[in-house]
């Protein structure tokens, strides 16, 4: 039968059975390809820098993904505590980079 969405990523059919909506196959394939490409690039980048520098860059990259994802896909706005955590992470990465380059 025809189903109706309830806004949380699931559908309910005419028999009141709830089913999870899956993303299109093309989107899944693109996500797998992008993840593999990122994984290969991370190993290439690791050869160029110190492991601790790589870890710092990776932390900043992940933070960027969180911020961009929140902006692109919505969700609850960042709280003051979120902003404090983001600022602390950025300042820590920046401080490490400055201290490491001075030695």
C-alpha positions in Angstrom: 0.0 0.0 0.0 1.0 3.6 -0.1 3.0 4.8 2.9 3.3 8.0 4.8 6.4 9.6 6.2 6.5 10.7 9.8 9.5 13.1 9.5 12.1 11.0 11.3 13.4 8.9 8.4 10.9 6.1 8.6 7.7 5.3 6.7 4.5 3.6 7.8 2.7 1.4 5.4 -1.0 0.6 5.2 -0.6 -2.2 7.8 1.0 0.2 10.3 4.4 -1.5 9.8 7.3 1.0 10.2 10.2 0.7 7.8 13.4 2.7 7.6 13.9 4.7 4.4 17.2 3.8 2.8 19.3 6.4 0.8 19.5 5.8 -3.0 22.2 3.3 -4.1 24.0 6.0 -6.1 24.4 8.2 -2.9 25.7 5.2 -1.0 28.2 4.4 -3.7 29.3 8.0 -3.8 29.7 8.1 0.0 31.9 4.9 -0.1 34.0 6.3 -2.9 34.5 9.6 -1.1 35.5 7.8 2.1 38.0 5.6 0.3 39.4 8.7 -1.5 39.8 10.5 1.9 41.4 7.4 3.4 44.0 7.2 0.6 44.7 10.9 0.8 45.2 10.7 4.6 48.0 8.1 4.2 49.6 10.2 1.5 49.5 13.3 3.7 50.8 11.3 6.7 54.0 10.6 4.7 54.6 14.4 4.4 54.2 15.5 8.0 55.0 14.3 11.5 52.4 12.0 13.1 51.5 14.5 15.8 51.0 17.3 13.1 48.8 14.9 11.2 46.7 14.3 14.4 46.3 18.0 14.9 45.2 18.6 11.3 42.8 15.7 11.6 41.2 17.2 14.7 40.7 20.5 13.0 39.3 18.8 9.9 36.8 16.8 12.0 35.8 20.0 13.7 35.2 21.6 10.3 33.1 18.7 9.2 30.9 19.1 12.3 30.4 22.8 11.8 29.8 22.4 8.1 27.4 19.5 8.6 25.4 21.5 11.2 25.2 24.4 8.8 24.2 22.3 5.8 21.8 19.9 7.4 20.4 22.0 10.1 19.6 20.7 13.6 19.6 22.4 16.9 21.7 25.6 16.9 25.1 25.5 18.7 24.9 26.3 22.4 27.3 28.5 24.3 29.0 25.4 25.6 29.4 24.1 22.0 31.1 27.4 21.0 33.4 27.2 24.0 34.4 23.6 23.0 35.0 24.6 19.4 37.0 27.6 20.5 39.0 25.5 22.9 39.8 22.9 20.2 40.9 25.5 17.7 43.0 27.4 20.2 44.6 24.1 21.3 45.5 23.2 17.7 46.8 26.7 17.0 48.8 26.8 20.2 50.3 23.4 19.5 51.3 24.4 15.9 52.9 27.6 17.2 54.8 25.8 20.0 55.9 23.0 17.6 57.2 25.4 15.0 59.2 27.4 17.6 61.3 24.3 18.5 
